[in-house]
Amino acid sequence: MNNATDLIHVQVNGEAKTCLSGTPLPDFLEQISLNPKLIAVEYNGEILTRSLWPATQLSEGDRLEIVTIVGGG
């Protein structure tokens, strides 16, 4: 059963966010309203390939840098 003690703190582009411990990265991205097809993610200082996202579960103190891909011409 989940309760308040399961909440963790993560940094997203320098901003504090909370989520449940063990939240898979794709679920977290959805929770913060990001389209996973249009972003790149750095996880604790390392670029994280999209194939690793489902296996990446968030933990207390994780740091994410998220860049939105914008087309132009």
N, C-alpha and C positions, 0 to 999 in steps of 0.2 A: 504494500500500500504506500502511495506517495503522500508525503506531508511536507511542511515547510522546511524541515531539516534536510530534505533532499535537494533544496535549491542551491545552486552554485553561482558564482560570479565569474563572468568572462569579459574580456575587453574586445570590443569591436570597433576598429578604427579609432582607438583611444577612448571610446565611450563605454561606460560600465553597463552591462546587460546581465539579466539573470535567466536561468533555465533550470530544468531538472537535471540532476547528475546523470550522465550516461546518454543524454540526448544525442541521437545521430546527427551529424552535420547537416544533411539535407533537410531534416525536420526543423532544425534550428533556423536555417535560412528561410524556410517557409514561414516560420513563426514571426520573423522580422521582416516579412513581406518582400523578399528578394527573389527575382527570377533566376534560378540556377543556370539557365542557358546563357545569361548575359553577364556573368561575373567570373572573376578569378579570385582564388582564396590563398592567402598565406596563413599557415597555421603554425604558431609558435616559431616564427622566423624561417619557415621552409615553405616554398611553393608546393601546394598540395594538388596533385593531378586529380582530375575529376573521377577517375576510376577508384580512387581511395576514399572518396567522400562517404559512401555508405558504411564503411567499416570504421570511420572516425567518430568516436564518441567523446563528447565534451566533458572536461574535468575542471575542477576549481582552478582558477587562475589562468586558464588558456587564453592566448592572445590571437585574435584574428584580424588580419588586414584584408579588406574586401575591396576590390576594384571593379567598378562597373564598366563594361565594354560599350563604347559608343561609336557607332558608325559615322562616317563623314566622307567628304570628298571634295 
